[in-house]
Amino acid sequence: MAERVLTERELNRALLARQLLLRRQRLPVVRAVERVGALQAQWPPSPYLALWSRLDAFDKAALMRAVERRRLVKTTLMRATLHLVSAADYLAYGGLIRAARTRSLLTQASRDGIVEQVETLAPRALELVSSQPRSRPELLELLGLPKLRLDDPRPWVFWHLLTARAALVHSPEGSVWRKTTGGTKFVPAASWLGGDGGGGEEAAVWLVRRYLAAFGPATRADAAKWTGLARMTLEPGFARLELRRFRDERGGELFDLPRAPLPSADVRPPVRFLPMWDSALLAHADRTRILPDAYRRTVIRPNGDVQPTFLVDGFVAGTWRVEDGRVEVEPFEPLPTRARRELEDEASRLAAFHA
């Protein structure tokens, strides 16, 4: 039997359903974060805004409570960027991603001749953060290291390798909605969460399952793009899971979990606002299922910044920003009257949440 071909709109609706963007749902915060795979947290407000768009009656305090109770944790994961994930997910696959990141950093560190120094200082760094949470400036000073500068990349390689070797995660201070004082502090994953994060084939299986549940149907290349891992690292997940197979309109092989939602292309999605770096825009090698190519360079800047966007009919249709307590929208093209009205109503609700 020939494999079913999924159209771009069908893939769009599947992504929206799994990302909780077809309708707001009543879910506990931790469960919601797991459902959407993880939340980008490069910009501290992003997880809050992402959940506001996805959950009914979302309460900012609920997210912070989950972080303080160590059920959610902020740390460097997919694509070596900051994410907020459940403690269960971190313990299941965090070690797999950290190992890959460490290998990449070791290659750079070897060229700079700093590997031996990192190996010497990592146990000391772990000892220091085990006694109390420490900020980066505090750790650098206590370890006798110079401050980091934007114009010199080598100390940054040292720092990132050091934190990877010591398996450090962020303490709750780094997840505050609007942080006004103090910097991010670090704690050891082993004592904070009860482990350094799983690795090996079991971790790959967990990660691929989580990815497909949140972003499928998808290709192997899509999963590699979102995780930042080599396809061979993820292959045990694809090999060991029982998966459905489809094709996209270009003939690419798509994988998916059994019984995962595949809404009709005719489903009418609501207008939705997405924060900076929302994972829905970054989870596929081919992003046209949500981000039209014509707008890609406007949304994803050369430095890697991903602008806050809004969706109309399920696709990115413009950017937004907050000015003087109002949400200002910049559509890429003129919008139909109905869509414009929906956008204005949703912008008013977002402004009230953002206040």
For each residue, the residues with C-beta under 8 A, 3 or more apart:
1:
2:
3: 245 246 247 253
4: 246 247
5: 246 247 248 249
6: 10 11 14 217 246 247 248 249 254 262
7: 10 11 249 265
8: 11 12 248 249 288 289
9: 12 13 265 314
10: 6 7 13 14 262 263 264 265
11: 6 7 8 14 15 217 248 289
12: 8 9 15 16 265 289 290 314 315
13: 9 10 16 17 22 262 263 264 265 267 269 314
14: 6 10 11 17 18 216 217 260 261 262 263
15: 11 12 18 19 21 215 280 283 289 290
16: 12 13 19 21 22 263 269 290 311 314
17: 13 14 20 21 22 261 263
18: 14 15 35 36 213 214 215 216 260 261
19: 15 16 36 54 214 215 279 280
20: 17 23 24 25 27 32 35 36 54 55
21: 15 16 17 53 54 269 270 272 280 311 314
22: 13 16 17 263 267 269 270
23: 20 270
24: 20 53 54 55 56
25: 20 32 54 55 56
26: 55 56 57
27: 20 31 32 35 55
28: 31 32 62
29: 32 33 51 55 58 62 63 66 72
30: 33 34 66 71 72 86
31: 27 28 34 35
32: 20 25 27 28 29 35 36 51 54 55
33: 29 30 36 38 39 47 51 72 84 85 86
34: 30 31 37 86 88 89 210
35: 18 20 27 31 32 213 214
36: 18 19 20 32 33 39 50 54 214 279
37: 34 210 211 213 214 215 226 279 283
38: 33 77 78 83 84 85 89 279
39: 33 36 46 47 50 51 83 84 85 279
40: 43 46 47 50 81 82 83 84 275 276 277 278 279 282
41: 44 46 47 74 82 83 84 175
42: 46 81 82 276 277
43: 40 46 275 276 277
44: 41 47 174 175 176 177 178 179
45: 48 49 177 178 275
46: 39 40 41 42 43 49 50 275 276 277 278
47: 33 39 40 41 44 50 51 63 84 175 275
48: 45 51 52 58 60 63 177
49: 45 46 52 53 273 274 275 308 350 353 354
50: 36 39 40 46 47 53 54 274 275 278 279
51: 29 32 33 39 47 48 54 55 58 63
52: 48 49 55 58 350 353
53: 21 24 49 50 272 273 274
54: 19 20 21 24 25 32 36 50 51 58
55: 20 24 25 26 27 29 32 51 52 58
56: 24 25 26
57: 26
58: 29 48 51 52 54 55 62
59: 62 63
60: 48 63 64 177
61: 64 65
62: 28 29 58 59 65 66
63: 29 47 48 51 59 60 66 67 72 175
64: 60 61 67 68 172 175 176 177
65: 61 62 68 69
66: 29 30 62 63 69 71 72
67: 63 64 70 71 72 73 74 84 172 175
68: 64 65 172
69: 65 66
70: 67 73 87 192 193
71: 30 66 67 86 87
72: 29 30 33 63 66 67 84 85 86 87 175
73: 67 70 84 85 86 87 90 169 170 189 192 193
74: 41 67 82 83 84 169 170 174 175
75: 82 83 85 90 94 168 169 170 189
76: 80 81 82 83 101 160 163 164
77: 38 81 82 83 85 90 94 97
78: 38 81 83 97 226 227 228
79: 226 227 228 282
80: 76 101 104 160 228
81: 40 42 76 77 78 277
82: 40 41 42 74 75 76 77 170
83: 38 39 40 41 74 75 76 77 78
84: 33 38 39 40 41 47 67 72 73 74 175
85: 33 38 39 72 73 75 77 89 90 94
86: 30 33 34 71 72 73 89 90
87: 70 71 72 73 90 91 193
88: 34 91 92
89: 34 38 85 86 92 93 94 206 210
90: 73 75 77 85 86 87 93 94 169 189 193 197
91: 87 88 94 193 194 195 197 198
92: 88 89 197 198 202 203 206 207
93: 89 90 96 97 197 198 199 203 204 206 207 210
94: 75 77 85 89 90 91 97 98 167 189 196 197 198
95: 98 99 167 196 197 198 199 203
96: 93 99 100 197 198 199 200 203 204 207 229 233
97: 77 78 93 94 100 101 197 207 227 228 229
98: 94 95 101 102 164 167 196 197
99: 95 96 102 103 199
100: 96 97 103 104 228 229 230 233
101: 76 80 97 98 104 105 160 164 228
102: 98 99 105 106 161 164 165
103: 99 100 106 107
104: 80 100 101 107 108
105: 101 102 108 109 157 160 161 164
106: 102 103 109 110 115 161
107: 103 104 110 111
108: 104 105 111 112 157
109: 105 106 112 113 114 115 118 157 158 161
110: 106 107 113 115
111: 107 108
112: 108 109 154 157 158
113: 109 110 116
114: 109 117 118 154 157 158 161
115: 106 109 110 118 119 161
116: 113 119 120
117: 114 120 121 158
118: 109 114 115 121 122 158 161 162 165
119: 115 116 122 165
120: 116 117 123 124
121: 117 118 124 125 143 145 162
122: 118 119 125 126 162 165 166
123: 120 126 127 166
124: 120 121 127 128 143
125: 121 122 128 129 139 143 162 163 166 168
126: 122 123 129 130 166 167 168 188
127: 123 124 130 131
128: 124 125 131 134 139 142 143
129: 125 126 132 133 134 139 166 168 186 187 188
130: 126 127 188 191
131: 127 128
132: 129
133: 129 171 173 185 186 187
134: 128 129 138 139 142 185 186
135: 138 139 182 183 184 185 186
136: 139 140 148 159 183 184 186
137: 140 141 147 183
138: 134 135 141 142
139: 125 128 129 134 135 136 142 143 186
140: 136 137 143 145 146 147 148 159
141: 137 138 144 145
142: 128 134 138 139
143: 121 124 125 128 139 140
144: 141
145: 121 140 141 155 158
146: 140 155
147: 137 140
148: 136 140 152 155 156 159
149: 152 155
150:
151:
152: 148 149 155 156
153: 156 157
154: 112 114 157 158
155: 145 146 148 149 152 158 159
156: 148 152 153 159 160
157: 105 108 109 112 114 153 154 160 161
158: 109 112 114 117 118 145 154 155 161 162
159: 136 140 148 155 156 162 163
160: 76 80 101 105 156 157 163 164
161: 102 105 106 109 114 115 118 157 158 164 165
162: 118 121 122 125 158 159 165 166
163: 76 125 159 160 166 168 186
164: 76 98 101 102 105 160 161 167
165: 102 118 119 122 161 162
166: 122 123 125 126 129 162 163 188
167: 94 95 98 126 164 188 189 190 196 197
168: 75 125 126 129 163 186 187 188 189
169: 73 74 75 90 186 187 188 189 192 193
170: 73 74 75 82 173 174 175 184 185 186 187
171: 133 174 184 185 186 187 192
172: 64 67 68 175 176
173: 133 170 176 179 182 183 184 185
174: 44 74 170 171 179 184 185
175: 41 44 47 63 64 67 72 74 84 170 172
176: 44 64 172 173 179
177: 44 45 48 60 64
178: 44 45
179: 44 173 174 176 182
180:
181:
182: 135 173 179 185
183: 135 136 137 173
184: 135 136 170 171 173 174
185: 133 134 135 170 171 173 174 182
186: 129 133 134 135 136 139 163 168 169 170 171
187: 129 133 168 169 170 171 191 192
188: 126 129 130 166 167 168 169 191 192
189: 73 75 90 94 167 168 169 192 193 195 196 197
190: 167 193 194 195 196
191: 130 187 188 194
192: 70 73 169 171 187 188 189
193: 70 73 87 90 91 169 189 190
194: 91 190 191
195: 91 189 190 198
196: 94 95 98 167 189 190
197: 90 91 92 93 94 95 96 97 98 167 189 203
198: 91 92 93 94 95 96 195 202 203 206
199: 93 95 96 99 203
200: 96 203 204
201: 204 205 236 240
202: 92 198 205 206
203: 92 93 95 96 197 198 199 200 206 207
204: 93 96 200 201 207 208 233 234 235 236 237
205: 201 202 208 209 236 237 240 241
206: 89 92 93 198 202 203 209 210 237
207: 92 93 96 97 203 204 210 211 227 234 237
208: 204 205 211 212 223 234 237 238 241
209: 205 206 212 213 237 241 257
210: 34 37 89 93 206 207 213 214
211: 37 207 208 214 215 216 218 223 226 227 283
212: 208 209 215 216 217 218 223 241 243 255 256 257 260
213: 18 35 37 209 210 216 257 260
214: 18 19 35 36 37 210 211 279 283
215: 15 18 19 37 211 212 218 222 226 279 280 283 284
216: 14 18 211 212 213 254 255 256 257 260
217: 6 11 14 212 244 246 254 255 256 260 262
218: 211 212 215 222 223 254 255 256 283 284
219: 222 223 248 252 253 254 255 284 285 286
220: 223 224 231 234 235 238 253 255
221: 224 225 231 285
222: 215 218 219 225 226 283 284 285 286
223: 208 211 212 218 219 220 226 227 231 234 237 238
224: 220 221 227 228 229 230 231 234 285
225: 221 222 228 282 283 284 285
226: 37 78 79 211 215 222 223 279 282 283 284
227: 78 79 97 207 211 223 224 234
228: 78 79 80 97 100 101 224 225
229: 96 97 100 224 233 234
230: 100 224 233 234
231: 220 221 223 224 234 235
232: 235
233: 96 100 204 229 230
234: 204 207 208 220 223 224 227 229 230 231 237 238
235: 204 220 231 232 238 239
236: 201 204 205 239 240
237: 204 205 206 207 208 209 223 234 240 241
238: 208 220 223 234 235 241 243 255
239: 235 236
240: 201 205 236 237
241: 205 208 209 212 237 238 257
242: 258
243: 212 238 255 256 257 258
244: 217 255 256 257 258 260
245: 3 253 254 255 256
246: 3 4 5 6 217 253 254 256
247: 3 4 5 6 251 252 253 254
248: 5 6 8 11 219 251 252 254 286
249: 5 6 7 8
250:
251: 247 248
252: 219 247 248 286
253: 3 219 220 245 246 247
254: 6 216 217 218 219 245 246 247 248
255: 212 216 217 218 219 220 238 243 244 245
256: 212 216 217 218 243 244 245 246 260 262
257: 209 212 213 216 241 243 244 260
258: 242 243 244
259:
260: 14 18 212 213 216 217 244 256 257
261: 14 17 18
262: 6 10 13 14 217 256
263: 10 13 14 16 17 22 267
264: 10 13 267
265: 7 9 10 12 13
266:
267: 13 22 263 264
268: 313
269: 13 16 21 22 272 311 313 314
270: 21 22 23 342 346
271: 310 311 312 339 342 343 346
272: 21 53 269 310 311 346
273: 49 53 308 309 310 311 320 327 346 347 350
274: 49 50 53 278 280 281 308 309 310 311
275: 40 43 45 46 47 49 50 278 308
276: 40 42 43 46 305 306 307 308
277: 40 42 43 46 81 281 282 305 306
278: 40 46 50 274 275 281 282 306 309
279: 19 36 37 38 39 40 50 214 215 226 282 283
280: 15 19 21 215 274 283 290
281: 274 277 278 287 290 291 299 300 306 309 316
282: 40 79 225 226 277 278 279 287 306
283: 15 37 211 214 215 218 222 225 226 279 280
284: 215 218 219 222 225 226 287 289
285: 219 221 222 224 225
286: 219 222 248 252 289
287: 281 282 284 290 291 296
288: 8 291 292 293
289: 8 11 12 15 284 286
290: 12 15 16 280 281 287 311 314 315 316
291: 281 287 288 295 296 299 300 315 316
292: 288 295 296 315 316
293: 288 296
294: 332
295: 291 292 298 299 316 332
296: 287 291 292 293 299 300
297: 300 301
298: 295 307 319 332
299: 281 291 295 296 306 307 309 316 319
300: 281 291 296 297 304 305 306 307
301: 297 304 305 306 307
302:
303:
304: 300 301
305: 276 277 300 301
306: 276 277 278 281 282 299 300 301
307: 276 298 299 300 301 319
308: 49 273 274 275 276 319 320 321
309: 273 274 278 281 299 316 317 318 319 320
310: 271 272 273 274 316 317 318 319 320 329 343 346
311: 16 21 269 271 272 273 274 290 314 315 316 317
312: 271 315 317 318 331 335 339 343
313: 268 269 317 339
314: 9 12 13 16 21 269 290 311
315: 12 290 291 292 311 312
316: 281 290 291 292 295 299 309 310 311 332
317: 309 310 311 312 313 331 332 333 335 339
318: 309 310 312 329 330 331 332
319: 298 299 307 308 309 310 329 330
320: 273 308 309 310 327 328 329 330 347
321: 308 327 328 330
322: 325 326 327 328 351 354
323: 326 328
324:
325: 322 351 354 355
326: 322 323 347 351
327: 273 320 321 322 347 348 350 351 354
328: 320 321 322 323
329: 310 318 319 320 343 347
330: 318 319 320 321
331: 312 317 318 334 335 343
332: 294 295 298 316 317 318
333: 317
334: 331
335: 312 317 331 339 340 343
336: 339 340
337: 340 341
338: 341 342
339: 271 312 313 317 335 336 342 343
340: 335 336 337 343 344
341: 337 338 344 345
342: 270 271 338 339 345 346
343: 271 310 312 329 331 335 339 340 346 347
344: 340 341 347 348
345: 341 342 348 349
346: 270 271 272 273 310 342 343 349 350
347: 273 320 326 327 329 343 344 350 351
348: 327 344 345 351 352
349: 345 346 352 353
350: 49 52 273 327 346 347 353 354
351: 322 325 326 327 347 348 354 355
352: 348 349 355
353: 49 52 349 350
354: 49 322 325 327 350 351
355: 325 351 352
